[in-house]
Amino acid sequence: MARLMKMLTRRSVLVEDMGQTWLAEPDVDGEEARALRPLQAAAITLQAAPG
């Protein structure tokens, strides 16, 4: 989980500020936004993430 968080922070999907981690404002048409949509949908519906 920590490796995933670090990777998402490096790709500017997550923003870490003063010990808090936030979801960055996505570029609606960006690659990261398209990649995260299924994961966000799974998190909202409390389903296991694919993969």
Sequence and secondary structure as in RCSB ss.txt:
>XXXX:A:sequence
MARLMKMLTRRSVLVEDMGQTWLAEPDVDGEEARALRPLQAAAITLQAAPG
>XXXX:A:secstr
 HHHHHHHHHTTSEEEETTEEEE    TTSHHHHHHHHHHHHHHTT     
